[in-house]
Amino acid sequence: MDLQDQLKNLFPDHKSEESNSPKEEKPDYWMQEAPIICKYEKRKGKPVTILEGYTGADSDFKKLAKEIKSMLSVGGSYKNDAIIIQGDYRDKIMSFLKDKGFSVKRVGG
């Protein structure tokens, strides 16, 4: 008799949740009609990727910035309604945003 059977005997009314199937928690972002602008610049000689044009809530955009930074393991910030990511990661960011359901437009080369 394993632990699950013992727990079922002790708590027969309890409905157990199967932990074998991992559930992905996807935050709900406000999806917009206009594309998010993904552009590349050099600031003080270093490359940065800038995302602009999100018209939803600031809290959603900040969550999105945090997810992008943790996915790429890079630094960045959220300033003036734009996400600034250190380095040139346009391709990875654009594929990540397309997987989330956003439309993305590449600007600047």
N, C-alpha and C positions, 0 to 999 in steps of 0.2 A: 504494500500500500504506500503510494507516494504522497507527497505533501498536498497535491491538488485533491486527491481523494479524501484525505483527512479534513481539509478545509470544507469540502462539500458536505461531509458528515456533520461538522460543527455548525455550518451556516447553510442550510439547504435552500433558503429563499434568496440568497445572494447570487446575482448574475455576474459571472466573471468575464472580464474583458481579456481577449486573447492578446498576449503581448508578443506572439510569434510574428504577426504581420505588422511591420512598422508603418506608422501613419505619418505622412509628410504634412507638416503644418505649413500651409501657404497663407501668408497674410493677404488680406483682401485689400488691394489697391484700387483707387479710382482709375478706371480706364478712360482715356480721352480719345477724341477723334484725331486731333493734330499729332504729328509725330514728335518724339523727343529728339532734340538736336544733339548729335554727338560730334564734337569737334576737337581738334588737336592744336595745341599752342606750345610755344616755348616761353617759359617765364624764368628770367634770370639764367638763361642758358640750359634749363632743364625741361624735359618734356612733361606735359600734363594733358590729361584728357578731361574735357568739360562737357557735362550734360546739362542742357537747358530746355526750357519750354514745357515743363510739367505744370498743368493748371489745377491740379488737385490740392489736397490739404498739405501743409508743410510737414505734418507728422508722418504722412505716408511717404513723402519724398525723403525724409530723414531715415526712415526704416529701409527704404530702397538703397540709400547711400551706405548704410551699415552693412546690408547684405552684399553689396558689390565689393566693398572694401574687404570683408571677411572672405569672400569667394576668391579674390585675387591675392589676398595676403599682402596688401599694400596700404599705404597711408592715404589720407585724403581728408576733405572737409566739405561742409555744406555752408555756402555763403551766398547771399543775395540771390536766392532762388536758383542756385546752380550747384551741382555736385562737381567737385574738383578732385580728380584722382591722380596720384603721382605716377607718372609713366605713360607710355603710349600703349593702351590696352583697348583701342577702339573695337577691334574685331571680337574680342572676348566679351566685352560689355554689350555690344550689339547683339550677339547671339544669346547672351543671358537674358536681355530685355525681351527679345523676340520669343524666347521660351516662356517668359512670364505673360506674354500676350500684348505687349506694347508694340506700337509701330515706331520705328527708329529711322532717322535720316542722317546720313553721314555727310559732314561738311568739312571741307578743307583738305583735299588730297587723298 
